[in-house]
Amino acid sequence: MRHTLIRLLLAAVVTLSVTALADARHVNVSMKDGRSFEGEIVEESSKEIVLSYTMGSLKTKMTLARADIASITDAEAPSADPPRQEPEPAVRERPREREQSPRVRGQRTR
C-alpha cells in the first residue's frame, strides 16, 4: 500500500513537471522603450509576465509589466544541439625557400 502511494505521488510530480515544461512558450518580447528580450514565458497574468532566459551560463527570470510591453511574438525554440559548423579546410602554404646567405660556402663569419 505504501509503495503504491509513493509511486502515485512520483507519477503525479513527473506529470506536472512535463506539463509545466510543455506550457513554456519561447518568445521575443519587445518593450515600448525599445529593449527586447528572448526567452520562455513561465508565468502569465493580466498585469505581467515572467520571462525565463539564459544570460551566458546563468539561467534567470525577469518579471515584465504588460503595460510596458509593445509586442510578444513567438520565437523559434533553441535546439538542444547547437548548429554544427564545418571546420574550415586547412590552407597549406608552400614552404618558403631559404634565403641565400651572403656568405660563400666554406667561409667563416665572425
Secondary structure, DSSP 8 states (H G I E B T S, - for coil): -HHHHHHHHHHHHHHHHHHHHHH-EEEEEEETTS-EEEEEEEEE-SSEEEEEEEETTEEEEEEEEGGGEEEEEE-----SS--------------------SS-TT----
